[in-house]
Amino acid sequence: MAFTERLAALFTTVGFAEPSGAIDAVLSYTIGMSTTEAAWLTTVARSGESEAEFIARLMPAAQQAAAGHAHLAGTYAGSAAAPTDPVALRDDKFAYGLDVVLDGLSLRLTR
């Protein structure tokens, strides 16, 4: 309750007359991303490989599956050429999505 109370105070301070919808949106995004990441990391751990090794092993199949899809093929082709830190990639994806949620919420602020 203390955490939710702090969120309610924060969202009220920035201009939400009724902050529960904004709180629900942020928490739903955060819980959804956390659950997805936990499932991914569990799958990686069960493989017995490092995350980088697991991704490298799956990448050829992902590239082949994406080959017939114009919007995806380039993304998967480029990912093999420029390997990135999986932790940093997950952090960037989380931050991007949270920014999108917060940008959307900002459009609903009480003016």
Number of C-alpha atoms within 10 A of each C-alpha: 6 7 8 13 10 11 17 18 13 14 20 17 11 13 14 20 14 13 18 14 12 22 17 12 16 16 13 12 16 15 12 12 17 13 12 12 14 12 12 13 14 11 14 17 13 9 12 10 13 12 18 14 13 15 16 14 12 10 16 14 11 15 19 13 13 17 15 10 10 9 10 14 16 13 12 18 17 11 13 14 8 7 11 11 10 12 11 10 11 13 11 12 13 17 12 12 14 17 12 12 15 14 11 13 17 14 9 12 16 11 8
